[in-house]
Amino acid sequence: MTKLFFFLLIVNLYAKPLVLKNINIKNYPIQYYHGGLKNPVFLLVHGLGVDKESFYDLAKILVKEYQYRILLPDIPGQGDTPKLYEKNYSIESIADFLYDFLKILKIKQIVIIGNSMGGHIACVFSLKYPHLVSHLILINPAGIENNKEKPYLPISLESITDPKIKKTLEWNNKIREDIRNGTYYPMNPFLKQIKQKTILFWGKDDEVISYLNSAIWATEIQNLKFYVLKGGHLLQKDKPKEIAHIILKEIKSNQ
C-alpha cells in the first residue's frame, strides 16, 4: 500500500494536469482538455469570442490541487472548431451538443460551470438535462434582459476596415443571431425553473456585462449562493484559486 501511494504521488507530481484530446460528435470535431480522476466531474463552458483557454487556470487548479476530473471543450463555433454558416449555434443547440459529448464519454453526472455565454448555456443545459447536473456554477453569466436592454445585439460593422477583424465580427454576429432566434432568449422567464443548487460569481469590475444584472440572477434563481469578487468579466482567470475554494466548500457542505 505504501509503495502504491508513493507511486501515485510521483505520477501526480510529474504528469501533465490537463491533456488535450480530440473527439467527433455527429461528424463535428472539437478539442477538449481532460484531467483528474475524482468525482464529481466538472464541465467548464466558455463564452462567446473566446475559447477553452479562458478556463485553463481554474481547470488546472481543480485537477492539480484537488484531483477532480474536468472536461473543458471548445464549444461549437468557437476556438478551433469548424465555423459553418449552415449550422445552428443557438444556446439550446450547444446544450444538446454538450449532452452528446457527455453521452459519448459515458458521464452520468456533472458540476457545470459557465462564464458569460457559457453561463447561459449552462443554465439551459441544467433545464434540459436536470438529471445530469448536481450543481450549477455561473460566472458573470450572459443571456438576460435588464431594463429593456437585450443581450446579444448585433455588432455594428460600419466603421470596421480591417478585413480580418470584420470577418471575425461577422461570425460573431452570426452566433448572436442564432441565439436571438432560439427558444431560451432572453433567459429571464426561465430562471425560476432552475432547481439545481447554484453558485453565482460576479466580478465587480466587469466592463462587459454590468454588475447590475447580477441582482436579477440572484433573486430569480431560488437555490442560490452569491459571491462578489474583485475582478473583471473573465473572473475565472482573475481569481481562479478563490473560485475553486468557494466551489469546493459549497459542494462539500451540500453532501
N, C-alpha and C positions, 0 to 999 in steps of 0.2 A: 504493500500500500504506500509506503514511504517513497520507494523508487518511482512508482507511478505518479505520485504527487509532484515530485521534483521534475519528472519528465514533462508533465503537462505545464508546469510553471515555466520551464525553459522554452517550450514550444510557444507559449503565450507571449513571452518576452520578445522573441525574435521573429515571430510570424507577422506578416502584414495584417493590420487590423481590418482593412477593407480590401476586398478582391473585386476587380471589375469583370463582369460577366456579360454575355450576350444571350438574348432569347428572342424567339419569334412567336408572336401572338396573332393568330389568324393572318399569317403572311406579312405582319408588320413588325420589323425588327427594332428592338431597343437595347440599350446598355443599362446595366444597373450595378450598383455596389452591393456587395453582400459581406456580412461578417458576423462573428459571435455565435454562441451556442445556446445560451439560456433563454427560456421563455420569461415574459411574453415577447412576441415578435413585434418589432416596431417597423411600420411602413411610413416612410417620410416622403411627403409630396410637396415639390417646389412650386413656385409661382410662374406667372407669365413674364417672358422676356429674360428668364434666367434658366439655369439647368441644375442638375443634381449636385454640382459643386457647391451650390449655395447652402446645402445642408451637411457638407462634408465634415465640418468641425464638430457639430453636435453628434453626428453618426459615429465619428471616431471615438468620442468620449464614451458614448453608450457601449461601444464594443470593447475598447481598450481598458477602461477603468471599471466597467460593470459587467462585461462579458455577455451583454444581451444581444440577441440576434437582431440584425437590422436588414431592411431591404430599402434601397434608395435608387429608384429608377429615374431616367429621363422620361417625363410624361410626353405623350404623343403631341407632335407639333413643335416641341421644344428641344433644346440641346442638339444632339447629333441624330435625332430621329428624322425619318422622311417627312418632308413638308409637301403634302398632297392637297391641292386645291379642291379635288373632288371628294375628299374625306370630311366628315363632320367632326369638329373638335369642340362640341358643346360640353358643358360640365358633366351632364349625365353620361355622355358617350365615353368620356375619360374615366368616370367612375366605373362604368361597365368594363372598360379595358383593364382597369386595375383588378377588378373581380376575376377576370380571365387569367391575369398574371398570377394571382394568389392560387387559383384553382390548379394551374399547371404545376406550381411549386408545392401543392398539397398543404397549404397553410390554412388552418381552420379557425384561428382567432388572432386578432392583431390589436395593438395600440396604434392608432393612425394619427400622424402629426402633419399638419398642413400650414404653410406660410402663404399669405396673400391669396392668389387664386387657388393655391394648393389647399388653403383653409376652406374655401368654397367647395372644392372637390371633396375634401374630407367629410364635410357636412352631408353632402349628397350621398356619398358612399355609405355613411352611417345610417341614413334614412332608407336607402335601397337594400342594404345588406346588414341589418342590425345584429343578426346572429353572429357576425364575424368580428364585431367591434366591441371590445371591452371598455376602452377609454378613447375619448376624442380630445385631441390637443390642438388648439388653434393659436397661431402666432400672427398677429396683425392681419386677420383674415379680410378678404375682399368679398363682394357679392351682394351687399345690402344697399338699399336706397335710404338716404338720410336727408331730411329737409328738402325733398323733391329733387335731390341730386342723385342721378342714377349712375351705377358703376359701368365700366367697360364701354364708355362712349368712344366713338372713333377718333383717332388722332388726325389732326389736320396735316396734310402733306404739301400745302400750297407753297410754303417757304423752304422746302427741302430741295436742295440742288445736288447733293452728293448721291449718286446712283445706288451705292451700296447701302447707305442709311435708308434711302427711300424704299428699297426692296425689303429691308428688314421691317420697316414700319408698315408697309403694305401687308406683309404676312401677319404682323401683329394685329392689324385691323381685321383681317380675315377671321382670326381666332375670336376677336371681340364680337364680330357679327354672329358667328356661330353660337356664342354664349348668349347674346341678346335674344336669339331666336329659340333658345332652349326652354325647357319646362321650368327649371329652377332659377328663373330670372324675373325680378330680383329675389333674393333669398328670404326676405322679411317674412312672408306668410308661412314659411316652413320651419322657422326657428323653434317655435313652441312644440313641434313634433319630435324634436331630438330628445331621446330618452337616456342616452349614454352619459356616464359621468364625464364631465367636460372640464378642461382647464383652458382658460383664456389668458394669453400673454399679450401685452401691448407695449411697444417701445414708445415712451412719452415724447421722443424726438422724431417720430415718424413724419416724414415730409411727403410721403406718397399717399397714404390713407390717413385722414385726420383722426387723432385720438378721440375726438368727439363721437366717432362711430362706435367706439367701444361700449358706450352706455346702452346701445340697442342690443348688441350681442349679450352683454352681461345681464340684462333684465329679461330678455325674451327666452333664452335657454334656461331651463329650470334648475337642473342639477349641475351647477357650475361654480368653479372657484376662479377668481380673477386676480391676476398679478400684473402690476405695472413695474417695468424695469427701465433703467436709463439705457437708451439705445434707439436705433432707427428702424426702418422698415424690415430689414433683414436681421431681426433681433437674434435669431439663432446663430448668426455669425458674430454679433457683438457680445452676446452673453451666453455662450454655449454651456459653460460649467454651471452657471446659476440655473439655467433652464433644465438641464439634466437632473440636477439635485432636487429641484422642486417637483418635477415629474415623478421621479422615483419615490420621493417622500409621500406624495399624494396617492400613488398607486399602492404602495405598501400599506398605507393607512386604511385602504378600502378592502384589503384582503382578509 
